[in-house]
């Protein structure tokens, strides 16, 4: 029902979306029902999966057609016409940036806890180019707090709408959805993670701006850290942890994430946190060198989620999405909608968890 309501919401925003949705409906049903992925993984038509898939397709199609000429980044490169593919906009800040996030369904303020791009993963689909040398920056929490307050003031004023590319976006996309602890690397690996959480919570507690949700976007490799667990204790029940899980096998994780932390550790850390508070699993799947993830890999991935659930993990949602922003590597490509629909269907069928496509 929620997905259907979201679809009606989208149709009200963009003229003509309802007519396009009607034309697509019969073909989308055919694509979602009975299609085969590598390994002949077949799924029966599911109304919720269909509505979520149509919702995702409608968002991208209608946003892309409604935008004017692309804005440019500070390096002079054109931005994509798809707002969900826009590069992060730092607004001349050092640490705080804006992003239009499909998974947030709108505007996100991000805090870059890794300006030096240090990360224990080197994901193929990452939009951070680590081949470019960077100086070792330390996080100045006072600067972050000041930039966050300035950005919040901009977001809650008419000034944002006057800036490109935001002037071309509908008001619904310019409503702040959350403040994300993220960055050019793994935020929980920052030695100042706890201090940063305290600073953001303090900005919120001052009450100068409407209440905002805090979201930690993490690869889960440091969730077992004492400082990280202490920082999460400052989260309210409205705040969220988005933990990455992109693979069902170690071999596929080595191919895609290219990290130094084994898959079993990631699963253990997710379980540690999800036994204390709800966790959202973020899972990005792409084709690598033209090859999508196999049916066997998706089945193994779904079984890992089921194991987490049966061990006591409170997983409120599994986000299934693909590479959207321009990537530093040319080896990955966006998965088609029907492939993501099959992955979401596998998660629902095997793990019994709620899965949405973005």
C-alpha positions in Angstrom: 0.0 0.0 0.0 2.8 2.4 0.8 4.5 1.8 -2.6 1.1 2.4 -4.3 0.6 5.7 -2.4 4.1 6.8 -3.4 3.3 6.1 -7.0 0.2 8.2 -6.9 2.2 10.9 -5.2 4.7 10.9 -8.1 1.9 11.0 -10.7 0.6 14.2 -9.1 4.0 15.8 -9.3 4.8 15.3 -13.0 2.2 15.9 -15.7 1.9 13.0 -18.1 3.3 10.5 -15.7 0.0 8.8 -15.2 -0.4 8.2 -19.0 3.2 6.9 -19.3 2.5 4.6 -16.3 -0.6 3.1 -18.1 1.4 2.4 -21.3 4.2 0.8 -19.3 1.9 -1.3 -17.0 1.3 -4.2 -19.2 4.9 -4.5 -20.4 6.2 -4.1 -16.8 4.0 -7.0 -15.7 5.4 -9.1 -18.5 8.9 -8.3 -17.6 8.6 -8.9 -13.8 6.5 -12.1 -14.2 8.5 -15.1 -15.2 11.7 -13.4 -16.4 14.9 -15.3 -16.1 18.3 -14.1 -14.9 21.5 -16.0 -15.3 21.0 -19.4 -13.9 17.3 -19.4 -14.8 16.1 -17.8 -11.5 12.4 -17.3 -12.1 9.9 -15.3 -9.9 6.2 -15.2 -10.0 4.5 -11.8 -10.5 4.2 -10.0 -7.1 2.0 -7.0 -6.9 4.2 -5.2 -4.3 7.3 -5.9 -6.3 5.6 -4.6 -9.4 4.4 -1.4 -7.8 7.9 -0.7 -6.3 9.5 -1.4 -9.6 7.1 0.9 -11.5 7.7 3.6 -8.8 11.5 3.4 -9.3 11.1 3.5 -13.1 8.7 6.4 -12.9 10.9 8.5 -10.6 13.9 8.2 -12.9 12.0 8.7 -16.2 10.1 11.7 -15.1 12.8 13.5 -13.3 15.2 13.1 -16.2 12.7 14.5 -18.7 11.8 17.5 -16.5 15.3 19.0 -16.1 16.9 21.7 -18.1 20.5 21.8 -19.3 22.9 20.1 -16.9 24.7 22.1 -14.3 28.5 21.9 -13.9 30.7 20.8 -11.1 33.5 22.8 -9.8 35.9 20.9 -12.0 33.9 22.0 -15.1 32.4 18.6 -15.9 28.7 18.4 -16.8 26.4 16.8 -14.3 23.9 14.2 -15.4 20.3 15.2 -16.2 19.1 12.7 -13.7 18.9 14.4 -10.2 19.6 11.1 -8.5 22.8 10.9 -10.5 24.1 14.4 -9.5 27.4 14.6 -7.9 27.6 15.8 -4.4 27.5 19.5 -4.0 29.9 20.9 -1.3 28.7 24.5 -1.7 32.3 25.7 -1.0 32.3 23.8 2.3 35.1 21.5 3.4 33.1 18.7 5.0 29.3 19.2 4.5 27.6 18.6 1.2 24.2 18.2 -0.4 23.0 15.3 -2.4 19.7 14.2 -4.1 19.3 10.7 -2.8 17.0 8.1 -4.3 17.1 6.1 -1.2 16.2 9.1 1.0 13.6 10.0 -1.6 14.9 13.6 -1.7 17.5 16.0 -0.3 20.2 14.7 2.0 22.9 16.7 3.8 26.0 14.6 4.1 29.1 15.0 6.3 32.3 13.8 4.9 34.2 12.1 7.7 36.9 10.9 5.3 38.2 13.9 3.3 41.4 12.0 2.7 39.4 9.2 1.0 40.8 6.6 3.4 38.7 3.4 3.2 39.2 -0.2 3.9 37.0 -1.0 0.9 37.7 -0.2 -2.7 34.3 -0.8 -4.3 34.2 -1.0 -8.1 31.1 1.1 -8.2 32.4 3.9 -5.9 32.3 7.4 -7.3 35.4 8.4 -5.3 38.5 8.4 -7.5 41.3 7.1 -5.1 43.9 7.3 -7.9 44.1 11.1 -7.2 46.4 11.9 -4.3 45.0 13.7 -1.4 46.5 15.5 1.6 45.8 14.0 5.0 43.0 16.2 6.4 41.9 16.1 9.9 38.3 16.6 10.8 37.6 19.9 12.6 34.3 19.3 14.4 33.8 23.0 15.1 34.0 23.7 11.4 31.7 20.8 10.6 29.1 22.2 13.1 29.3 25.6 11.6 29.0 24.3 8.0 26.1 22.1 9.0 24.2 25.0 10.6 24.9 27.2 7.5 23.7 24.4 5.2 20.6 23.8 7.3 19.8 27.5 7.1 20.1 27.4 3.3 18.0 24.3 3.0 15.2 25.8 5.1 15.2 29.1 3.1 14.1 30.0 -0.4 17.8 30.5 -1.3 18.4 26.9 -2.3 15.7 27.0 -5.0 17.6 29.9 -6.6 20.7 27.8 -7.1 21.4 25.5 -10.1 20.6 22.6 -10.3 18.1 22.9 -7.5 16.1 25.6 -9.4 15.1 22.9 -11.9 13.8 20.5 -9.3 10.3 20.1 -7.8 9.8 21.3 -4.2 9.3 17.7 -3.0 12.9 16.9 -3.9 14.2 19.9 -1.9 12.7 18.9 1.4 15.4 17.7 3.8 15.1 13.9 4.5 18.1 13.4 6.8 21.7 14.3 7.7 24.0 11.5 6.7 27.3 10.5 8.4 29.1 9.3 5.3 32.0 10.5 3.1 34.8 9.6 0.7 35.6 6.5 2.8 34.3 4.6 5.8 33.0 7.1 8.3 33.2 4.7 11.3 36.9 4.3 10.7 37.5 8.0 11.5 39.2 8.4 14.9 36.8 11.4 15.5 33.6 9.5 14.8 32.3 9.7 18.3 33.2 13.4 18.6 31.5 14.0 15.2 28.3 12.3 16.4 28.3 14.4 19.5 28.7 17.6 17.4 25.8 16.7 15.1 23.5 15.7 18.0 24.4 19.0 19.7 23.4 21.0 16.6 20.1 19.2 16.6 19.5 19.6 20.3 20.0 23.4 20.1 16.6 23.5 18.3 17.5 26.3 15.8 16.2 24.2 12.9 13.4 21.6 12.5 14.2 18.2 13.9 16.3 16.2 11.4 17.0 12.5 11.3 20.6 11.3 11.5 21.6 8.4 9.2 24.9 6.5 9.5 25.9 5.0 6.1 28.5 2.4 6.8 30.2 -0.7 5.3 29.8 -2.3 8.8 33.5 -3.1 9.1 33.9 -1.0 12.3 30.5 -1.4 13.9 32.1 -3.5 16.7 34.3 -0.5 17.7 33.7 0.8 21.2 33.6 4.4 20.0 31.1 3.5 17.3 28.8 1.7 19.6 29.0 4.6 22.1 28.2 7.0 19.3 25.1 4.9 18.3 23.8 5.2 21.8 23.3 8.9 21.1 20.9 8.1 18.3 17.2 8.4 18.8 14.7 5.8 17.7 14.1 8.0 14.6 17.7 7.8 13.6 18.9 5.0 11.3 21.9 2.8 10.6 22.4 1.8 6.9 24.8 -1.2 6.8 26.3 -2.4 3.6 26.0 -6.0 2.4 26.7 -6.5 -1.3 27.5 -10.2 -1.5 26.5 -13.6 -0.4 30.0 -15.2 -0.9 33.5 -14.1 -0.1 34.5 -14.5 -3.7 31.9 -12.0 -4.9 32.7 -9.6 -2.1 36.4 -9.8 -3.1 35.4 -9.0 -6.7 33.1 -6.0 -5.9 34.1 -4.5 -2.6 37.8 -5.4 -2.7 38.1 -4.8 1.0 40.4 -6.0 3.8 37.6 -7.2 6.1 36.1 -10.7 5.6 32.4 -11.2 4.9 32.0 -13.1 8.1 33.1 -10.1 10.1 30.7 -7.8 8.3 27.8 -10.2 9.0 28.9 -10.5 12.7 29.1 -6.7 13.1 25.6 -6.2 11.5 24.2 -8.8 13.9 25.9 -7.0 16.9 24.2 -3.7 16.0 20.9 -5.1 14.7 20.3 -6.9 18.0 20.3 -3.5 19.7 18.4 -1.3 17.2 16.8 -1.7 13.7 19.3 -1.7 10.8 18.6 -1.0 7.2 20.7 -3.2 4.8 22.0 -1.3 1.8 22.9 -3.6 -1.1 24.2 -2.3 -4.4 24.4 -4.7 -7.3 25.8 -4.0 -10.8 27.1 -5.8 -13.7 30.9 -6.2 -13.6 32.7 -6.4 -16.9 29.3 -6.9 -18.5 28.3 -9.8 -16.2 25.5 -9.5 -13.7 25.5 -11.3 -10.4 24.6 -15.0 -10.8 21.4 -16.5 -9.5 23.6 -18.6 -7.1 25.2 -15.4 -5.7 21.8 -13.8 -5.1 20.5 -17.0 -3.4 23.6 -17.0 -1.1 23.0 -13.3 -0.4 19.4 -13.9 0.5 20.4 -16.8 2.8 22.9 -14.6 4.6 20.0 -12.2 5.3 17.9 -15.0 6.5 20.7 -16.2 8.8 20.9 -12.7 10.3 17.2 -12.5 10.9 17.1 -16.0 12.5 20.0 -15.0 14.8 18.0 -12.1 16.1 18.9 -9.2 13.8 16.2 -6.5 13.5 16.4 -5.7 9.8 13.7 -3.2 9.0 14.4 -2.9 5.2 16.7 -4.2 2.5 17.5 -1.5 -0.1 18.2 -3.0 -3.5 19.8 -0.5 -5.9 22.5 -0.1 -8.6 25.2 2.3 -9.5 23.6 5.7 -10.2 26.3 8.4 -9.8 29.3 8.4 -12.2 31.8 5.8 -11.1 35.6 6.0 -11.0 35.8 2.6 -12.7 34.5 1.8 -16.1 34.0 -1.9 -15.2 30.6 -1.5 -13.7 27.2 -0.8 -15.3 23.7 -0.2 -13.9 21.5 -3.3 -13.6 18.2 -3.2 -15.4 15.1 -2.8 -13.4 13.9 -6.4 -13.9 17.2 -7.8 -12.5 16.8 -5.7 -9.4 13.2 -6.9 -9.1 14.4 -10.5 -9.1 16.9 -9.8 -6.4 14.3 -8.1 -4.2 12.0 -11.0 -4.9 14.6 -13.5 -3.7 15.1 -11.5 -0.5 11.4 -11.6 0.2 11.0 -15.2 -0.6 14.1 -16.6 1.1 14.7 -14.2 4.0 11.2 -13.0 4.6 12.3 -9.4 4.8 10.9 -6.2 3.3 12.9 -5.2 0.2 12.5 -2.0 -1.9 14.1 -1.1 -5.2 15.7 2.2 -5.8 
